[in-house]
């Protein structure tokens, strides 16, 4: 566990309230946030800045609608590489990170080396992604894919 991952302090109820409120709406003003969690604006601002400094808040993002962007289909890929040396894993990971269709990618244990979540425009879009992007990355031995039929739960991070 790195220093960034290691908690620097124990979170209390107020910290959890702030984190929950920001997970629902990160664009909330500090005044609104303070009112929601029952704190003064100064105390709330200080707590939020401390949560950021302590690494409990990694950043703030806009969640975009994949369907509106023309990437309505989600494909889960399992990929096995030819080699497992550190440099091969690093090169493959960097190549995946550069592909905008890749929403998530994990180095995993088990039968496959990587679990990858990709957004595409139907089967034709997936075929283009495979031929023009994924299969051009050196070192892939085997892949298996599954189209997601329906999303049962989608949260950007664990809810506190």
N, C-alpha and C positions, 0 to 999 in steps of 0.2 A: 504494500500500500504506500503510495507516494504521499508527500506532505500535502499536496493539493487535495488528495482523496481523503485524507485522515481528518475527521472532524476536529475543529479547534475548540469547540465548546458544545455543550448540550443544548439542543433547541428546547425552548419552552413553549407554552401554549400560544403566546402572542406571535412568536416566530412562525409557528405552524399556521396560524390564522392569516398572516401576511402571505406566506407561500401559497396557501389555498386560494386566496383572493387573486393573487397575481397569475396563477395558473388559469383561472377563469377569464381574466381580462388583464393582460399586461399593460394595456394602454390607459388604465385607470389613473386619474390624477392622484398625487400624494394626498390631497385633501379628502378625496373620496375614499381612498384606501384607509386613511386614518379613521374616518367615520365608520367604515365597514368593520374594522377590527377593534374599535373602541379605544383609540389612543389619540394623543395630541399629534398635530401634524409634524412637529419637530421630532418627537420621540419615534414616530412611524418612519420618517425620513431617515433618521439615524439607524434604526433597526434594519431597514431595507438595504441601506448602504453597507452595513456590517454583514448581512447575509450574502451580499455580492462579494465583499472582500474575503469572507471566509470560504467562498467557493460553493455555497449552497445554491446560488443562482449563477448559472453559466452564461446567460445572455437572454436576449429578448428577440423573438422572431415573429414574422407574419406567416400564418398558415395559409397556403394557397390551395385553391380548389383544383385538383388534378383534372377533373372532368371538364371544367371550363377551359383549361389549357389544352385540351385535346388528348389527354393521356388518362382515359377513364379506366383502363384495365391494369390490374396489378398481377405481376407474375413473380412467383417465388422460385428462385434458382438454387440448386445445390451444385457446387462445382468442386471437382477434385483436380489437383495440380499434378504434373509429372514429378516435380521436385519439391522438397520441403525445407531447403536451406533458407536461412534468414534472408539472403538477398533475393531469392525467388519469391518468397512471401511478400517482402517489401515492395518489389516491382509490381506484383499483381495487385496488391492493395492500393498502390499509388495510381495504377491504371484505372481501377474501379472508381476511385474517388474523383477522377477526372470526367467520368461519364454522367451527364445530367440526368439520365433516366434512372440511374441507381439512387434509390432513396435511402437504403440501409444496406450495409454489408458487414458481416461478422466472420471472423476466423473462428471455427468451431471444432469441437471434438467429435469423434464418431466416424461414420462411414465416409462423409464428405468433408472437405477442408473449409469451404465457405458456404454461408447461407446469405443470399442476396435478394433484396426486394427491389423490383424494377417497375416503373410506370411506363406503359406503352399504349399505343392506339391500336388495339385489336391484334388479331393474329398476324396481319400484314406488318404492323408496326413492330411486333415482336420478332418476326423473321428479319426485318431490316436491322433491328438492334443486334441480333445474333450475328448475321453475316457481316455487317459493316462496322461493328464495334467490338462485341465480346469476343468473337472468334479470331479477331486480329490481335488479341493479347496473347503473347507467347506463353506456353507452359500448361495449357489446359489439357488434361487427359480425358476427362469425362464431365458431362453436365446432365442434370435432370431438371425439368421445369414443371410447374403446376400453375395454372391460371386460378386466381382467387375468384370464387363465385359470388361471395358476399362478405363484407366486412362485419364482424360481430362486435369488435371493439377497436377503437383507434384513439389512443391518447399519446401526446408527444413525450410525456415522461410520467414516471410513477406519481400518482397523486398522493400528497401528504396529508 
